[in-house]
Amino acid sequence: MAVCIEIKQKNKSSISAKSVAQAMKLEYGIYSNNFVLEEEKTGRYTILFDPKQIGRGIEFSEENQSILLRLSLPSTVNEIALFYRIVAWICKRIPVFDVFRNGEAIAMNYLDLYMEQDKSISLDAILDMEQQIQSKKMQAFTIFGAKNPIILGTKEFQEIQGSLEGFKDLLHRLQEMDVYYADPVYYQRKDGTIFASCFIGLEIETVIPKKRFICFNPNIKTEEYYVMLPEQNCIRYEDFIKQVTKISDYDTDHITIRLTEEMIEDLIRHYTIDLMTGKPKEPNAYWGKLLDIGENHRRKIQDKHLPVDEIAAWNHIAIYFRWCMEHGLLSERLLNACPQLPQKEVDLREWIRDQGPFHGNIRSGFFEPVAKNFSRQFYNFQASNLKMNYPQCVDQYAEEYFGTEKYHSDSFQDEAYLFVPYNEEYYIGLTKYIDQAWYDFIKQVEWMS
């Protein structure tokens, strides 16, 4: 059930989904095959929505010289009003030949009447769905929201309370949540069988189905569902859902979860299978949370054409790793994997850049348990429970080394830390910060215990 507006233009205009979004402060995107929004993308059918009141979204498309707008019903009062504001906004800016609503020509001065009709249709639809749920004729209804599908069951209709206001609040509450909505991809094997797989990463609050993924394409038939974990480790969905712990209910058929390093390690160790054969296999090595990615720093050197050797991208990474190594904080697993690592003649920057299991990065699993927890707090680009995080320390040392005026000079392009010479003086200067952070961390641990 939907209301469709066709705006026939006299001449093709420059009006686009993106221009409408920019003018009316909306957000936009396109749907995946599972009706999960890929934001800030445009396509044949682009979805527009108000981020301050997320509803079901308004579809924008073009056909010949017509602009087509589509609003699924039931919808919210806010989005119905927005739908007709967009119609009016477009019609004021282009030469219009005619405007049709559901195939019938309309007059622009009757938009308020059409809005009231759509509100009435929406309320009737909500009440009808609620009645079918209460009478057990239906267990749930699937509706497509602006950002992802939502399953309406008994709990949702209790929240809606038979009103458009309740419907509006429910849609916005669910879709404004800072979560990743698991979006499976479908694959076909050589024997013709089809399976679905969805990636779920570390420490990302994720919406997943309680039982299995719903495929909205009637041509795809599959009974096999898998989860792809970090390092391309695959497990069966039925094993996954039995082991994970729910954070909260999302809707009638979905919950939210968040995987820790320990959860991922346990799942990989016990349930990894070969995706093509379905048989158990040895898992690919998982070294825990990414703390720093050397390539990101090297890219700064390249993109900004900084006059430093690209190996400088790994300077601060190597210093942190060397400090942990010299303090006996490396994990036994890493030492077994890299028995030659402690040799002094090794340039740790090159080792981290080129050798496995580093591959240019530094991960929490390289350190023993206490240092692992310390690294997750201290080596953090977002926040820290300590006084300073490591990236802040790296920047502060650079400012001390060059002086405030030179540190802020245009020649460094806000990347002064890459210009600090990699030598023993740098190691001694920077590790004073690490020493203090480690001392603060150990005091914190002792106090908590």
N, C-alpha and C positions, 0 to 999 in steps of 0.2 A: 504494500500500500504506500503510495507516494503522490506528491503533487509535483507536476513538471511544468516549468515555464519555458517557452521558446520565444526568444527575441529575434525577430527577423530584421536584419539590417538592410538598409538601402545600399550601403557600400561596406565592404569589409573594413573593420576598424582595428585599432591596435590594442583593444581591450583584451586582457588575458587574466587567467586565474591569479597570477603573481601580482599584476597591477591592481586587481581588486583587493587582494590581501594587503598590499602595502598601503593603499588608500584608506582602508577601513580597519587597519590595525588587527588583522586576522592572521592566523597561522594556516599552513597548508601542507599537503603531502599527497602521496598516492598509496593505494592499497597493495599489499602483497596478495598472494593467492589465498591467504587465510584471513583477509580483511583486517590485517594489522597495518597501521599507518607507517609508511616510510616518510618521515618528516622532511620538509624543505625540498621536495622533489615535485616536479610537474609532469603530467603525462596526458594521455587522451582523456582520462577522467581524473580530475584533480579535486581533492576534498578541501573545503574551506571551513574553518571553525574559529570561534572566539575562545582564546585561551583562558579568559576570565570566567567563562561559563560554558564548559565543554558539553556539548550535547551529542547529536547524531551526525553532525557534519552536513555540509551542503555541497553537492556534486556540481562541478563546473566542467562543461565540455563545449566543443565547437563542431558544427556540421555545416558544410558549405558556407553560407553567409549568415547562419544562425548561431546565436549563443544559447546554450541549453543549461538550465539550472534545475536541479532535482533535489527535493527534500523528502526523506523517508518519514512516514507517519506510523505510529505516534511520535510526535516531537515535543520539544519544550516550548513554552510561551516565548522565551527569549530567542530561541532559534527560529521560530516561525516569524517573529518580528524582524530578525536579521535577514531572513530569506527575502522578504519583500523590500527591505531597505536596499539590499543589493540590486534587486530588480529595478527599483526607482533610480538608484545611483547610476546604473548602466544606461538606462533609457534617457537620462538627462545629458549624457556625454556623447552619444552617437546618434546619427540619423537613423530612426527606426521606421521600418515599413509596417510592421504589425507585431502584436504581442499575443501569444496564445497560452492559456492555462488548461492543461490536460486536453489539448486539441481544440479548445474553443477560444475564439477571439475575446479579449477582455479590454476594459477601459481602465486606465491608470487611476482614475478617481474612485475606483471601487476596491482598491487594495485592502483597505481596512475591513471590508466585508469578507474578502477572501481569507484574511487572517483569522477572523472569528470562526469561519467555517472550519478551518484547519485545526483550530484549538478544540472545537466541538468534536471533530472526528478523532482527534488524539485522545481526548478524555474518554470517549466511548470505547475506543480500542483498549485503553488501559483497564477500564472497568470490566470489559468482556474477558480479557486475558486473566484478570484476577478471579473472576467467577469460574473460569475453566480450571484454574489451579485449585480453588477451594472445593470444587465438585469432583476433583481428581480425574477430570477428563484429560487434563494435560499435567505432566510433572514439571515442565519448565518451558520457557520460550527463549529463543536466541534472537537478540537484536544486534544490529551492527551500529556501534557507536562511532564517533568521529575518529577515535584512536585505536579501538580494538573491539571485538565482539564482547557482549555481556549476556550472561545467562540469568534470566529472571525466574526465580522459584518462590516458594512460600516466604522465605526470609526477606527477599527483595520487595515483595508486594506488601509485607508488613511495614517496611520502611516507607514505601511510596504512599501508603494510606489513601489510596483511591483519588489522588490529586495530581494535577500537572506540576504543582510546586514540589511535591515529593519526588516525582519522576525526574524533574530537573536536578534536584539536589543529589539524588542517587547517581545519575549519569556523571555529574561533575566530580563528585567525591571519588568515584572509582577511577576515572580517567586522569585526574590530576595527581594521582599517587606517583611517587618517584620510584617506579618499578619497571623492570623489563618484562614485557609480555611475551612468553615463549612462543616462537613462530616457527613451526616445523617446515622442513623442506622435504619434498618427496622425490625418491629415486627409484629407478627401475634396473633390476639385475638383468643379466644376459638371458636368464630363463623366463623373463617376463614378469616375475613377481615384483611388487612395489612395496617399499617400506618408507617410513617417515623417520626423520632424525632431527633433533633440535639441540643446539649448543647451549650449555649452561655453564657460566664461568664462576670465578672465585669472588665471594663477598658481594654478589649482585642480588639484591632482592628481586625475585623472579616469580611471575605468575605462571603456575602450571596446572594442568587438569588433574583432578583426583583419580581418574581412571586412565584415560587415553586421549590423544588429540582428536579433535573433531575436524574432519575434512569436508569443506563446503563444495568441493567439486564432485558431482555425482559420477563422473567418469573414472575417478580414482578409487580403486578398491584395495584396501590394505588392512591387514590385521597385525602387522609388525611395526612396533614403535620403539625407538631407541633414543638415548641421550648421549651426546658427544661431550665429553669432559675435556679439560685442558690436555694438551699434547696428543690430541687425536685418540684418546682412549674412549672406547664405546661400550656402553652397557645397555641391557634391555630395560625398557621403561618400567616394566612390572617389578624388576629388582630395585630400580631407582626409587620409585614411589613408596616402596615398603620400608626403605631405610632412612629417608629424609624426614626431618622434623618440621612440622607446620609452624609458621610464624603466626598466620592469621587466615581466616577465610576471605576470599576475594569476592566470589559470587557463589551461586548454588553449586556449580561444577568445578570451581577453581580455588586453589589456595596459594599463599605466598610462602616461599622458602628462601633461605640464604645459605650457601655452601661455604664452610670454612676450609682452610687447608687440610685440617685433620679429616674432615668428612670426605673431601675429594680423594685423599690418600687411601682412606679405607675402602671407598667405593671402587677405586681403580684396582686396588690389591685383590679384592674378592670377586669382582664381577666383570672384569674386562673380557670382551669377546671379539672375535673376528667378525666384522660387519658383513662380509660376503658369505661366510660359512655358518655363522651363528655359534661357532664352537669357542670354548674358553681359549685365551691366548695370554702370553706374557705381556703385561702392560708396558707401554712406552714410559720412559723415565719422566717423573714429575718432580720438579725441584721447588715447588711452592710459589709464593707470591712474587711477582716481578717488583723489585725495589727500584731499579733504574735500568734504562735502555740506552746503551751507548750510541746507537744509531740516531736517536733524537738529538743528541748533542752534536754529532757529526753533521747532521743535516743543517743545523744552525750555521756551522762553518761554511758549508757549501752554499746555502741559500743567501747568506749575507756577505759572501765572498770575503770572509775574515782572513787576514794575513797570518794564519797560524797553521802548523801541521795538523792534519786531521786526527792524528793519534792523540792530540790534546783533549779530544772528546772523552777519553777514558782516564784522564788525570785523576780527578777526584774519586772516581769509582775505584781505581787501583789503590789509592791511599786508604780508603775505608777498608778494602779487602785486606790490604797488608796489615793494618792495625789489628783486625780480627785474627789474622793468621799469627801474628807475633804474640798475641795474648791467649793463644790456644783455644780460640773460640770457633774453629771450623768443625763441621760435623764429621763424624767418623765415616759416614757414607761418602762425602766429598773427598776426604783423604784417601779412601780406598779407590775411588774413581780416578784420582789424579795423584798418584804416589810421588811423582817428581816435582810437584808444585812448590814445596818449601825451599827449593834451591835459590840462593841469593842472586845468582847471575840471570835468573829469569826476569825479563821485562814484563811485569804483571799486566801492563796496559795491552801489550800485544797478545799475551796469553788470553786475557778476558775477551779481547776482540775476536780472536781466531779459533780458540779451542772449545770443544765441548767438555763439560755440559754448559759452559758459559754462553757461547755464541753471541758475544758482545754485551751480555746483560749480567745483572747480579740479582740473585733470588734469595728468599728467606731460607730455603732449604739447604743453603751452603753452610749454615751455622748451627752450632749445637743449641739445645732447647732454650736456655736462658738468653743467649745472644740472638737467637731467632726472634724471641719476643721483643728484645731491645731494638733490633733492626726494624721490626714492623712499626714500632713507635717513633724511633729517631729518624730513620731513613724514609721520610714521608713527605711528599710534595704538597700535601693538603693541610694537615694539622698534626699536632703532637701533644701528648700529655706531658712532655718535658718542656723546659723553658724555651728551647729552640729546636728546630728540626735540622737535619744535616744539610739540605739545600740552603737554608738560611745561613748556616755556619760557613759554607763554601763561599757564599756571596760576601759575608761579613769579612772573611779573611782577605778576599780580593780587595775590598775597600781599604782595609788596613795596609795591605801591601803597596797599593798604588797611591793611596791618599784619596780623600773624598773628591777633590776637584778632578783629578785624572780618571778616577773610577767612573764618574758620570760623563766623561768626555764622549763626543760623537764618534771618535775613532774606535771605541769598543762596542758601539751599537748595543748597549745594555747586556753585553756578554763578557764583562771583564774577567770573570772566573776562568775563561778559556785561555787567557793570555798570561796567567801566572806560570812562571817557569816550573817545570816538573823536576824537582831536585830534592835533596835532603832537607833543605830549609823549608820547602813547602810541606813536606811530610811532618816535620817537627811542629810547624806553626799550626797546621790544620788539625793535627791529632790532639792538640791541647783542648780543642772544643770537644772532640770525641771522648777524651778522658773525663772531662767535667760532666758530659751527658751520661756516661756510663756510671760515674759515681752517684749522680742524682737518681738514676734508674735503680741501682742496687739498693740505695737507701729507701726508695719507694717500695721495692719488693720486700725488704726486711720489715718495713713498717706494716705492710699488709699481712705478712705472715705472723 
